[in-house]
Amino acid sequence: MPATRAALEARGRILRAVRAWFEREGFLEVSTPARVLSPGQEVHLDAIPAADGHWLITSPEYHLKRLVADGLSPIFEICRCWRAEETGPHHRTEFTMLEWYRANAPLEVLAADCEALVSLAVQAAGRDPAALGLGAPFARTSVRELFARHAGIALTGGETAAELRAAAESAGVGIGTATAWDDIFYQVFLDRIEPELARSGPTFVFDWPAPLGALARPHPRDPRVVERFELYAAGLELANAFGELTDPVEQRRRFEEEAGIRAARGKAVYPIDEALLAALPQMPPTAGIALGLDRLIMLATGARDISEVQAF
Amino acid sequence: MYDTSDIRKGLKIMIDGSPYTVVEFQFVKPGKGAAFTRTKMKNLLTGGVLERNLRSGERLEPADVETKTMQYLYADADSFVFMDTTTYDQVQIPKATIGDQAGFMPENTNVEVLFFNGRAVGVTLPNFIEQAVVEADPGHRGDTATGATKPAKISTGASINVPLFINVGDVIKIDTRNGQYLERLSRA
């Protein structure tokens, strides 16, 4: 379903309101390259080739972290990202990402930012956040709490894939042939957790298991989880935030591990972003977040399909 | 074998030993996880609906099912006899397999017969049939608008509820999917 004129007008108002909010908060708007040599190395993201060994970005995070390491903060960017073979009611191969970074800020500050942005987006769409159940504060929970409550699984983040598989099977989740830790995790998540989140109001899910660490730093009190939250609202996975990992040794280990898994699965293996690794030691403790702007507009306007908020 | 990229409406696959047909499907993908296809399927034997999140790369076993248009010929002691309308081959289907649908199945009518692993496991009747009423209590003239009903038996054997004005010998139209009376086509 193509976007209506009213939806495009709401999109325009939301974009202006978002930019105005970041300006009021003292952020610098930056632009980073869309075409790079080292796109995101994550196992489940596939970049689109862009000639001469380059790729279109799946997220601007590597360049944004380098800017923070250079002393720029707080910063934000609104840009296009591309993820191959992602098409569905909540997915488009080409979509708009909003990312922002705050040096020397705890993760919780980004959660408060999200609450403010959802409110102003809903208002810019001409609707009332409180009446829609989208008013602050949003619920806050943890991955462990969700697994215990909705799947009956005592998840620690320290279990092996075999242990997690056994726990999922005894909880009655059909795991199929999955053997990788994250594949088992997400089968449980989609079968048992996500339907519950879709029925709840907006919810921050904190403290993700270490095997899903990506660019997040280990939690100071429990290294089996990382400092990461995801925001879910109205069945949409809206944003993903990290207490950013600044340890270049650990980051290189994770990149190499991901590259190894990609190679084993016959996927393209991207060069490790050495400029990012070289910049990490200069980076202050930072909280960074990526928010799907199209999905925020879906939430604000009540759209059920991402095509309802894009002109083409 | 199929994989998740083959999923489309009407695909017939085996799940937990039963044949299913795909009714709806949707791409879902957690930001940091593998892609899944959220798939709603109907059990071809029981009609029950099941939803599964099928991870990309999972292999799916095709269900060995086919439907054939066949003509219902007659019943014998414990089975119904059907004929393939192109090859004239005849097959017998146990009465228990057809169940209550038998009461809505006129002789010499084409039905869709479902075969699973080469064995007939069910039929799909035409949505509507026209049958004469063979048993009913006497009619109540003038009582046409109250919505009250009475039981009546139709020539194919089923007992259904009909309006009070219907008499033995009337030809009526029936929805075979729910056994409901729709209208009177001719009077006795």
Interface residues (C-beta under 8 A of the other chain):
Chain A: E42 H44 E85 E86 T87 G88 P89 H90 H91 G174 G176 T177 A178 D182 D183 F185 Y186 Q187 F189 L190 D191 E194 L212 A214 E230 E237 N240
Chain B: Q26 F27 V28 K29 P30 G31 K32 G33 A34 A35 F36 R38 R52 N53 L54 R55 G57 E58 R59
